[in-house]
Amino acid sequence: MILGVAEWLSFKLGWNVTNIRIAFIVAFLVFGTGLGLYLILWIVKHFSH
């Protein structure tokens, strides 16, 4: 996506980046939480260096 969260999360968890991107999209469409979760994880990624 835009801020690099999916790639960062795939590196941390050892999962495929495509699966993580699909999970964000499904979470956004079904639960409405994907965007908020994405932004929270961006903040964690940004300040965890």
Secondary structure, DSSP 8 states (H G I E B T S, - for coil): --SSHHHHHHHHHT--HHHHHHHHHHIIIIIS-HHHHHHHHHHHHHH--
